């Protein structure tokens, strides 16, 4: 039997929490609305109307009580989980109080009509004449900016809540929950979903083989980095950022400081991409929504920034299209970004195994050593198992159940998706807190940043766009009936 710390690591914890939300939501199929008390946030001009329980069955609870209930539930579940993994439960709980309430306050601010409303019809509905047009997902951007303020101007406070600043845990949990929601969306248009799956795999292989080799070459030949630096940097820029850099560093036995420095750069540049690319996609790729989603998955590093960028991109494009009389079904642009990102994550384990074999047997060869086959499992991102499980279970239920059961299943996944949104906003705030620009510069990562800047803006973004266009041009989300 494995040690508790193994099965309650951050990667596994995201699986358990995501599956718990998924399974509790499925009680709706048995006539028990066990998740309807969770809070949801609406676009508002009157603050008293901003919050409400996600289910009408709990309408008597009220918005603020639903928010408090959601906070308590997440506090208990997450604290128990991190404690099982050996973390300091007390410090996490204290930090989570601030992380949650600051993050959710940002989401409420981002849902204010003058921030979120995007169409003239909605402006008229809310009685406003001007808006930033960020959609309700503008709350994610507000949370990111709040996190940047905390991380860069309140370092003492950032350190004090640091035990609960876990962007990878929050986004991985969100992705596990997302699997069930995307399955319901895909079940309605199974043929299109299958096509996207095949296109996504092809695009990932193409992009990966190009990006990693070119970044490695640039780091080695143009900037003179050793293999120990070049390999984690290539993985961080070309794959999914933090997880890839850490997995590669472990696979090649790099000094611990190296993947940490690369990971810090990944977070910084993810912030820039997050604030820039969704809006560029909305302006230039509005007529190619699936290209826009695939571009987010290919170009934006870290799971949190990529999937959340897909969410913002979808909100912008879908809302703009609705204003032009085209009503796309929600979930497809985000689903494309998430699917592409998940395929990249799956490949981390395979690539780490390949690099471990090459380094052990050819580059850093030591007497009597061979790369272990178990390295594949060690490096495999476990949260993907949860994503696949929720997706498979939900789509099997959707395709085999009676119509009335499918309706309940759709309600269940909608309620679970509400908590997915909360984990998203926690991710944004946490990414911002971790982006302490001054500290990173003091660590001497200017040269690494130069490589990252040259590769990311020199070719990664544009080759990603070309690949996304080649595989997804002309593919459109289904229209709402």
C-alpha positions as CSV (number, residue, x, y, z in Angstrom):
1,X,0.0,0.0,0.0
2,X,1.4,3.4,-1.0
3,X,2.2,6.0,1.6
4,X,-0.5,8.6,2.3
5,X,1.7,11.4,1.0
6,X,1.8,9.6,-2.4
7,X,-1.9,9.3,-2.8
8,X,-2.5,12.8,-1.3
9,X,0.1,14.7,-3.3
10,X,-1.1,17.9,-4.9
11,X,-1.6,16.1,-8.2
12,X,-3.7,13.3,-6.6
13,X,-5.6,15.8,-4.4
14,X,-6.9,17.5,-7.5
15,X,-8.3,14.2,-8.6
16,X,-10.0,13.4,-5.3
17,X,-11.6,16.9,-4.9
18,X,-12.7,17.0,-8.6
19,X,-14.2,13.5,-8.4
20,X,-16.0,14.4,-5.1
21,X,-17.7,17.4,-6.7
22,X,-18.6,15.3,-9.8
23,X,-20.0,12.4,-7.7
24,X,-22.0,14.7,-5.4
25,X,-23.5,16.4,-8.5
26,X,-24.6,13.0,-9.9
27,X,-26.9,12.6,-6.9
28,X,-29.3,14.7,-9.0
29,X,-29.9,11.6,-11.0
30,X,-31.4,10.0,-7.9
31,X,-33.6,13.0,-7.2
32,X,-31.2,14.6,-4.6
33,X,-30.1,18.1,-5.4
34,X,-27.0,17.9,-3.3
35,X,-25.0,20.7,-4.9
36,X,-27.7,23.2,-5.6
37,X,-26.7,25.4,-2.6
38,X,-23.4,26.4,-4.3
39,X,-23.2,30.1,-5.1
40,X,-23.3,31.5,-8.6
41,X,-22.6,35.1,-9.6
42,X,-24.7,37.1,-12.0
43,X,-24.0,40.3,-13.9
44,X,-25.3,43.1,-11.7
45,X,-25.9,46.8,-11.1
46,X,-27.5,46.3,-7.7
47,X,-25.1,44.3,-5.4
48,X,-28.0,42.6,-3.7
49,X,-28.7,40.7,-6.9
50,X,-25.2,39.6,-7.6
51,X,-25.3,36.3,-5.8
52,X,-27.7,33.4,-5.7
53,X,-27.7,29.6,-5.2
54,X,-27.1,27.8,-8.4
55,X,-30.4,25.8,-8.1
56,X,-33.9,27.2,-7.7
57,X,-34.5,24.5,-5.2
58,X,-32.4,26.5,-2.7
59,X,-33.7,30.0,-3.6
60,X,-34.8,30.5,0.0
61,X,-31.2,30.3,1.1
62,X,-30.2,33.6,-0.4
63,X,-27.1,34.7,-2.2
64,X,-24.8,35.6,0.7
65,X,-25.7,32.5,2.6
66,X,-24.9,30.4,-0.5
67,X,-21.5,32.1,-0.7
68,X,-20.8,31.4,3.0
69,X,-21.9,27.7,2.6
70,X,-19.7,27.4,-0.5
71,X,-16.7,28.8,1.3
72,X,-17.2,26.5,4.3
73,X,-17.5,23.5,2.1
74,X,-14.4,24.2,0.1
75,X,-12.4,25.2,3.2
76,X,-13.2,21.9,4.9
77,X,-12.6,19.7,1.9
78,X,-9.4,21.4,0.8
79,X,-7.9,21.6,4.3
80,X,-8.6,17.9,5.0
81,X,-7.0,17.1,1.6
82,X,-3.8,19.1,2.1
83,X,-3.5,17.9,5.7
84,X,-3.6,14.3,4.4
85,X,-0.7,15.1,2.1
86,X,1.4,16.3,5.0
87,X,0.9,20.1,4.6
88,X,0.3,22.4,7.6
89,X,-3.5,22.4,7.8
90,X,-3.7,25.4,10.1
91,X,-1.6,27.6,7.8
92,X,-3.5,26.5,4.8
93,X,-6.8,27.1,6.4
94,X,-5.8,30.7,7.4
95,X,-4.4,31.4,4.0
96,X,-7.4,30.0,2.2
97,X,-9.8,32.3,4.0
98,X,-8.0,35.3,2.4
99,X,-7.4,33.6,-1.0
100,X,-11.1,32.7,-1.3
101,X,-12.7,35.9,-0.2
102,X,-10.3,38.2,-2.2
103,X,-10.7,36.0,-5.2
104,X,-14.5,35.9,-5.0
105,X,-14.7,39.7,-4.4
106,X,-12.7,40.1,-7.6
107,X,-15.2,37.9,-9.4
108,X,-18.1,40.0,-8.1
109,X,-16.3,43.2,-9.2
110,X,-15.7,41.6,-12.6
111,X,-19.4,40.8,-12.9
112,X,-20.5,44.4,-12.5
113,X,-22.4,45.5,-15.6
114,X,-20.0,48.3,-16.6
115,X,-17.2,45.8,-16.5
116,X,-18.9,42.7,-17.9
117,X,-21.7,43.7,-20.3
118,X,-20.6,43.2,-23.9
119,X,-23.6,43.8,-26.2
120,X,-25.7,46.9,-26.9
121,X,-28.9,44.9,-26.0
122,X,-27.5,44.0,-22.5
123,X,-26.3,47.6,-22.0
124,X,-29.9,48.7,-22.6
125,X,-31.2,46.0,-20.3
126,X,-29.0,47.2,-17.4
127,X,-29.5,50.8,-18.2
128,X,-25.8,51.7,-18.9
129,X,-24.2,53.6,-21.7
130,X,-20.6,52.3,-21.4
131,X,-18.8,49.1,-20.5
132,X,-15.4,47.6,-20.5
133,X,-17.0,44.6,-22.4
134,X,-15.0,42.0,-20.5
135,X,-17.9,39.6,-20.0
136,X,-18.4,38.1,-16.5
137,X,-15.0,36.3,-17.0
138,X,-13.5,39.8,-16.5
139,X,-13.6,38.7,-12.8
140,X,-10.7,36.4,-13.7
141,X,-8.6,39.4,-14.9
142,X,-9.5,41.4,-11.8
143,X,-8.4,38.5,-9.6
144,X,-5.1,38.3,-11.6
145,X,-4.4,42.0,-11.1
146,X,-5.3,41.7,-7.4
147,X,-2.8,38.9,-7.1
148,X,-0.1,40.8,-8.9
149,X,-0.6,43.7,-6.4
150,X,-0.3,41.3,-3.4
151,X,2.7,39.4,-4.9
152,X,4.7,42.5,-5.8
153,X,3.7,45.2,-3.3
154,X,2.6,43.2,-0.2
155,X,5.3,40.5,0.0
156,X,4.8,39.9,3.7
157,X,1.1,39.2,3.2
158,X,1.8,37.1,0.2
159,X,4.2,34.9,2.2
160,X,1.7,34.7,5.1
161,X,-1.0,33.3,2.8
162,X,1.5,31.3,0.7
163,X,0.4,27.9,2.0
164,X,-3.0,28.4,0.2
165,X,-1.6,30.0,-2.9
166,X,-1.7,26.8,-5.1
167,X,-2.5,27.7,-8.7
168,X,-1.7,24.2,-10.1
169,X,-3.9,22.5,-7.5
170,X,-6.9,24.8,-8.2
171,X,-6.6,24.6,-12.0
172,X,-6.1,20.8,-12.0
173,X,-9.2,20.4,-9.8
174,X,-11.1,22.6,-12.2
175,X,-10.0,20.5,-15.2
176,X,-11.2,17.3,-13.5
177,X,-14.6,18.9,-13.0
178,X,-14.5,20.3,-16.6
179,X,-14.4,16.8,-18.0
180,X,-18.0,16.0,-17.1
181,X,-19.3,19.4,-18.3
182,X,-17.5,19.0,-21.7
183,X,-18.9,15.4,-22.0
184,X,-22.4,16.7,-21.9
185,X,-21.6,19.3,-24.5
186,X,-19.8,16.8,-26.7
187,X,-22.7,14.2,-26.4
188,X,-25.0,16.6,-28.3
189,X,-22.6,16.8,-31.3
190,X,-20.6,13.6,-31.0
191,X,-19.3,13.7,-34.6
192,X,-17.9,17.2,-34.2
193,X,-16.3,16.3,-30.8
194,X,-14.5,13.3,-32.3
195,X,-13.2,15.4,-35.1
196,X,-11.8,17.9,-32.6
197,X,-10.1,15.1,-30.7
198,X,-8.3,13.9,-33.7
199,X,-7.4,17.4,-34.8
200,X,-6.1,18.2,-31.3
201,X,-3.8,15.2,-31.1
202,X,-2.4,16.0,-34.5
203,X,-1.8,19.6,-33.7
204,X,-0.1,18.7,-30.4
205,X,2.4,16.3,-32.0
206,X,3.2,18.8,-34.7
207,X,3.7,21.7,-32.3
208,X,5.6,19.8,-29.8
209,X,8.2,18.4,-32.2
210,X,8.8,21.8,-33.6
211,X,8.8,23.9,-30.4
212,X,11.0,21.7,-28.1
213,X,13.8,21.2,-30.7
214,X,13.9,24.9,-31.7
215,X,13.9,26.3,-28.2
216,X,16.6,23.8,-27.1
217,X,18.7,24.8,-30.1
218,X,18.3,28.5,-29.5
219,X,19.1,28.2,-25.8
220,X,22.2,26.1,-26.6
221,X,23.6,27.8,-29.7
222,X,22.5,31.4,-29.5
223,X,22.6,31.9,-25.7
224,X,25.2,29.4,-24.7
225,X,23.3,27.6,-22.0
226,X,24.3,24.1,-20.8
227,X,22.1,21.1,-21.4
228,X,21.0,21.3,-17.8
229,X,19.5,24.7,-18.4
230,X,18.4,24.2,-22.0
231,X,16.2,21.1,-21.5
232,X,13.9,22.4,-18.7
233,X,13.7,25.8,-20.5
234,X,12.7,24.0,-23.8
235,X,10.0,22.0,-21.9
236,X,8.8,25.1,-20.0
237,X,8.4,27.1,-23.2
238,X,7.2,24.4,-25.6
239,X,4.9,22.2,-23.4
240,X,2.8,23.3,-20.5
241,X,5.2,25.4,-18.4
242,X,5.5,24.7,-14.7
243,X,4.7,20.9,-14.7
244,X,6.9,20.3,-17.8
245,X,9.9,22.2,-16.5
246,X,9.7,20.4,-13.1
247,X,9.2,17.0,-14.8
248,X,12.1,17.6,-17.2
249,X,14.4,18.9,-14.4
250,X,13.7,15.7,-12.5
251,X,14.2,13.5,-15.5
252,X,17.6,14.9,-16.3
253,X,18.7,15.3,-12.7
254,X,19.0,19.1,-13.0
255,X,19.8,21.2,-9.9
256,X,16.5,22.0,-8.2
257,X,17.0,25.8,-8.6
258,X,16.9,25.5,-12.4
259,X,13.3,24.2,-13.0
260,X,12.2,26.6,-10.2
261,X,13.7,29.6,-12.1
262,X,12.1,28.4,-15.3
263,X,8.8,27.9,-13.6
264,X,8.9,31.4,-12.3
265,X,9.4,32.7,-15.8
266,X,6.6,30.6,-17.1
267,X,4.2,32.2,-14.6
268,X,5.4,35.7,-15.5
269,X,4.9,35.2,-19.3
270,X,1.7,33.4,-18.7
271,X,0.4,36.6,-17.1
272,X,1.4,38.6,-20.2
273,X,-0.2,36.0,-22.5
274,X,-3.3,35.9,-20.4
275,X,-3.9,39.6,-20.5
276,X,-3.1,39.9,-24.2
277,X,-4.0,36.8,-26.3
278,X,-7.7,36.4,-25.6
279,X,-8.4,39.9,-26.8
280,X,-6.2,39.5,-29.9
281,X,-8.1,36.3,-30.6
282,X,-11.4,38.1,-30.3
283,X,-10.4,40.9,-32.7
284,X,-8.6,38.8,-35.3
285,X,-10.1,35.3,-35.0
286,X,-13.8,36.1,-34.3
287,X,-14.8,34.3,-37.5
288,X,-12.6,31.3,-36.6
289,X,-13.6,30.5,-33.0
290,X,-12.1,27.0,-32.9
291,X,-8.8,28.3,-34.2
292,X,-8.9,30.8,-31.4
293,X,-9.5,28.1,-28.8
294,X,-6.8,25.8,-30.1
295,X,-4.4,28.8,-30.2
296,X,-4.9,29.4,-26.5
297,X,-4.2,25.7,-25.7
298,X,-1.1,25.6,-27.9
299,X,0.4,29.0,-27.1
300,X,-0.4,29.9,-23.4
301,X,1.7,28.1,-20.9
302,X,0.6,26.6,-17.5
303,X,-2.8,24.8,-17.2
304,X,-4.4,27.7,-15.4
305,X,-3.5,30.4,-17.8
306,X,-4.2,28.3,-20.9
307,X,-7.7,27.0,-19.9
308,X,-8.7,30.3,-18.4
309,X,-7.5,32.1,-21.5
310,X,-9.8,29.7,-23.4
311,X,-12.7,30.7,-21.1
312,X,-12.1,34.4,-21.7
313,X,-11.7,33.9,-25.4
314,X,-14.9,31.9,-25.6
315,X,-16.8,34.6,-23.6
316,X,-15.6,37.4,-25.8
317,X,-16.2,35.6,-29.2
318,X,-19.5,34.1,-28.2
319,X,-20.8,37.4,-26.9
320,X,-19.6,39.3,-30.0
321,X,-21.2,36.7,-32.3
322,X,-24.5,36.9,-30.3
323,X,-24.5,40.6,-31.0
324,X,-24.3,39.8,-34.7
325,X,-27.1,37.3,-34.5
326,X,-25.0,34.1,-34.4
327,X,-25.6,32.1,-31.2
328,X,-22.9,29.5,-30.6
329,X,-23.3,26.8,-28.0
330,X,-21.1,27.6,-25.0
331,X,-18.3,25.2,-24.1
332,X,-16.8,24.4,-27.5
333,X,-14.1,27.1,-27.7
334,X,-13.1,26.5,-24.1
335,X,-13.3,22.7,-24.7
336,X,-10.9,23.0,-27.6
337,X,-8.4,24.9,-25.5
338,X,-8.7,22.5,-22.6
339,X,-8.5,19.4,-24.8
340,X,-5.4,20.6,-26.5
341,X,-3.9,21.5,-23.1
342,X,-4.8,18.1,-21.7
343,X,-3.1,16.3,-24.6
344,X,0.0,18.3,-23.9
345,X,-0.1,17.3,-20.3
346,X,-0.5,13.7,-21.2
347,X,2.7,13.9,-23.2
348,X,4.7,15.3,-20.3
349,X,5.0,11.8,-18.8
350,X,6.1,10.3,-22.1
351,X,8.6,13.1,-22.8
352,X,10.0,12.9,-19.3
353,X,10.6,9.2,-19.7
354,X,12.3,9.8,-23.1
355,X,14.6,12.4,-21.6
356,X,15.3,10.3,-18.6
357,X,16.4,7.5,-20.9
358,X,18.5,9.7,-23.1
359,X,20.2,11.5,-20.2
360,X,20.8,8.4,-18.2
361,X,22.1,6.3,-21.0
362,X,23.8,8.8,-23.3
363,X,24.4,12.2,-21.8
364,X,24.8,11.8,-18.1
365,X,25.7,8.2,-18.1
366,X,26.7,6.6,-14.8
367,X,28.0,3.1,-14.2
368,X,25.2,0.5,-13.8
369,X,22.3,2.9,-14.3
370,X,19.4,2.6,-16.7
371,X,16.2,4.7,-17.0
372,X,13.4,3.1,-15.0
373,X,10.2,2.2,-16.8
374,X,8.4,3.5,-13.7
375,X,9.5,7.0,-14.6
376,X,6.6,7.2,-17.0
377,X,4.1,6.7,-14.1
378,X,6.1,9.0,-11.8
379,X,6.0,11.8,-14.3
380,X,2.5,11.2,-15.5
381,X,0.1,14.1,-14.4
382,X,-2.4,12.2,-12.4
383,X,-5.2,14.8,-12.6
384,X,-5.6,13.8,-16.3
385,X,-6.9,10.5,-15.0
386,X,-9.7,12.4,-13.2
387,X,-10.5,14.4,-16.3
388,X,-10.8,11.3,-18.4
389,X,-12.9,9.5,-15.8
390,X,-15.4,12.3,-15.4
391,X,-15.6,12.8,-19.2
392,X,-16.1,9.0,-19.9
393,X,-18.7,8.5,-17.1
394,X,-20.7,11.6,-18.2
395,X,-20.7,10.9,-21.9
396,X,-21.6,7.2,-21.3
397,X,-24.5,8.3,-19.2
398,X,-25.6,10.9,-21.7
399,X,-25.5,8.5,-24.6
400,X,-27.2,5.6,-22.9
401,X,-29.8,7.2,-20.6
402,X,-33.4,8.2,-21.3
403,X,-34.1,11.8,-22.3
404,X,-35.4,12.9,-18.9
405,X,-32.2,11.4,-17.3
406,X,-30.0,13.4,-19.7
407,X,-31.9,16.5,-18.6
408,X,-31.0,15.9,-15.0
409,X,-27.5,15.0,-16.0
410,X,-27.1,18.3,-17.7
411,X,-28.4,20.1,-14.6
412,X,-25.9,18.2,-12.5
413,X,-22.9,19.1,-14.7
414,X,-24.1,22.7,-14.7
415,X,-24.0,22.8,-10.9
416,X,-20.6,21.1,-10.8
417,X,-19.4,23.6,-13.4
418,X,-20.3,26.4,-11.0
419,X,-17.6,25.2,-8.6
420,X,-15.2,24.8,-11.6
421,X,-15.6,28.6,-12.1
422,X,-14.7,29.2,-8.5
423,X,-11.5,27.1,-8.8
424,X,-10.7,29.2,-11.9
425,X,-10.9,32.5,-10.1
426,X,-8.7,31.0,-7.3
427,X,-6.2,30.0,-9.9
428,X,-6.1,33.5,-11.4
429,X,-5.5,35.2,-8.0
430,X,-2.8,32.6,-7.1
431,X,-1.0,33.1,-10.4
432,X,-0.8,36.8,-9.7
433,X,0.5,36.3,-6.1
434,X,3.3,34.0,-7.3
435,X,4.5,36.6,-9.9
436,X,6.9,38.5,-7.7
437,X,8.9,40.3,-10.5
438,X,11.5,41.9,-8.3
439,X,12.5,38.7,-6.5
440,X,12.8,36.8,-9.7
441,X,15.0,39.4,-11.2
442,X,17.3,39.3,-8.1
443,X,17.7,35.6,-8.7
444,X,19.6,36.4,-11.9
445,X,17.2,35.0,-14.5
446,X,17.5,37.9,-17.0
447,X,19.3,35.7,-19.5
448,X,16.7,33.0,-19.2
449,X,14.0,35.6,-19.7
450,X,15.8,36.7,-22.9
451,X,15.6,33.2,-24.3
452,X,11.9,32.9,-23.2
453,X,11.1,36.3,-24.8
454,X,12.9,35.5,-28.0
455,X,11.3,32.1,-28.5
456,X,7.8,32.9,-27.2
457,X,7.3,36.1,-29.2
458,X,9.7,35.2,-32.0
459,X,8.0,32.0,-33.2
460,X,6.0,30.0,-30.6
461,X,2.9,32.3,-30.7
462,X,2.9,32.5,-34.5
463,X,3.7,28.9,-35.2
464,X,1.0,28.0,-32.7
465,X,-1.4,30.2,-34.6
466,X,-0.4,28.6,-38.0
467,X,-0.8,25.1,-36.6
468,X,-4.2,26.0,-35.0
469,X,-5.3,27.4,-38.3
470,X,-4.2,24.4,-40.3
471,X,-6.1,21.9,-38.1
472,X,-9.1,24.0,-37.0
473,X,-9.9,26.5,-39.7
474,X,-13.4,26.3,-40.9
475,X,-14.6,24.3,-37.9
476,X,-17.3,26.1,-36.0
477,X,-19.1,25.4,-32.7
478,X,-22.7,24.1,-33.0
479,X,-25.4,26.8,-33.0
480,X,-27.9,27.0,-30.3
481,X,-31.4,25.8,-31.2
